[in-house]
Amino acid sequence: MTDNQKNKIALEDRAENGNKLYSPSTARNRDPIRDVFLKFMPLEGKILEIGGGTGEHAIHIASKLPNVVWHTGDPDETSRASIAAWIEDAGLSNVKGPHSIDVRAEDWGIEAEAPFDGLVSINMIHIAPITAAEGLFAGAQRILAPAGKFFLYGPFSKGGIHISPSNEAFDQSLKSRDPRWGVRDIDADLLPLAKKNGLILQEAVEMPANNLSLIFRKS
Ligand SMILES: C[S@@+](CC[C@H](N)C(=O)[O-])C[C@H]1O[C@@H](n2cnc3c(N)ncnc32)[C@H](O)[C@@H]1O
């Protein structure tokens, strides 16, 4: 894969050290994301991360969660190599992977390991067709334990209105790259998917750079 293709998946210029990739956006958002995770998500049990990218969020969060087994992965091969390298380098026995789950699949191939106490997806559903959001919520219903939590982070609009001019510009730039991509709307896109799949929105936490952390609970 060329550098250009790699960066198109991430929408940013990632630095490399062997197979380990470093995401500039993760360097900026990993602490606030971890803080919200530690406040609202299960602190023990099994967590499944989708679209783990470089693997940095997994290592950063799981390093504070000795009683959690964190399973991460990504459908992209270069990302999986980075995840494997980060796991090996960190030497954390509670981080597993990489899996290669593409959320659009009807069966993620991990259902036999369910139930999971938590599901996490950071900055994925806007850089993918809406079928990815549909698959993610459907999978949440399949794999989460009763009262399990689903952490969704990214830029979202509310009631069809962008929460900042920069999010609106970002939405337009996503759509110019691929018309199927775009900032998802909490009311029009996500709450109907949550309802369809037995999930309730519990928390919407404002994050730096006009992003949100959404915490859903399986009913
Ligand atoms: C912008 S990157 C974010 C990576 C990481 N979560 C982060 O915040 O740094 C989006 C990731 O979602 C993954 N992805 C895209 N479509 C997906 C799908 N259908 N199922 C699972 N992961 C997907 C991509 O391979 C990519 O690694």
The ligand as a MOL file (V3000), in Angstrom:
LIG
                    3D

  0  0  0     0  0            999 V3000
M  V30 BEGIN CTAB
M  V30 COUNTS 27 29 0 0 0
M  V30 BEGIN ATOM
M  V30 1 C -9.8390 7.6050 11.0200 0
M  V30 2 S -9.3950 5.9850 11.4090 0 CHG=1
M  V30 3 C -9.5270 6.0230 13.1870 0
M  V30 4 C -8.6200 5.0230 13.8320 0
M  V30 5 C -8.5910 5.0700 15.3540 0
M  V30 6 N -9.8510 4.6220 15.9160 0
M  V30 7 C -8.2400 6.4470 15.8600 0
M  V30 8 O -9.1100 7.1390 16.3820 0
M  V30 9 O -7.0700 6.8410 15.7150 0 CHG=-1
M  V30 10 C -10.8230 4.9910 10.9630 0
M  V30 11 C -10.5750 3.5140 11.0660 0
M  V30 12 O -11.8100 2.8230 10.8320 0
M  V30 13 C -11.5230 1.6600 10.0830 0
M  V30 14 N -12.7490 1.2620 9.3770 0
M  V30 15 C -13.2690 1.8140 8.2540 0
M  V30 16 N -14.3530 1.1500 7.8460 0
M  V30 17 C -14.5450 0.1540 8.7480 0
M  V30 18 C -15.4990 -0.8860 8.8700 0
M  V30 19 N -16.4680 -1.0470 7.9550 0
M  V30 20 N -15.4050 -1.7530 9.9110 0
M  V30 21 C -14.4300 -1.5900 10.8310 0
M  V30 22 N -13.4870 -0.6360 10.7710 0
M  V30 23 C -13.5390 0.2340 9.7320 0
M  V30 24 C -10.3930 2.0770 9.1430 0
M  V30 25 O -9.6580 0.9690 8.6570 0
M  V30 26 C -9.5770 2.9950 10.0220 0
M  V30 27 O -8.5270 2.3400 10.6890 0
M  V30 END ATOM
M  V30 BEGIN BOND
M  V30 1 1 1 2
M  V30 2 1 2 3
M  V30 3 1 2 10
M  V30 4 1 3 4
M  V30 5 1 4 5
M  V30 6 1 5 6
M  V30 7 1 5 7
M  V30 8 2 7 8
M  V30 9 1 7 9
M  V30 10 1 10 11
M  V30 11 1 11 12
M  V30 12 1 11 26
M  V30 13 1 12 13
M  V30 14 1 13 14
M  V30 15 1 13 24
M  V30 16 1 14 15
M  V30 17 1 14 23
M  V30 18 2 15 16
M  V30 19 1 16 17
M  V30 20 1 17 18
M  V30 21 2 17 23
M  V30 22 1 18 19
M  V30 23 2 18 20
M  V30 24 1 20 21
M  V30 25 2 21 22
M  V30 26 1 22 23
M  V30 27 1 24 25
M  V30 28 1 24 26
M  V30 29 1 26 27
M  V30 END BOND
M  V30 END CTAB
M  END
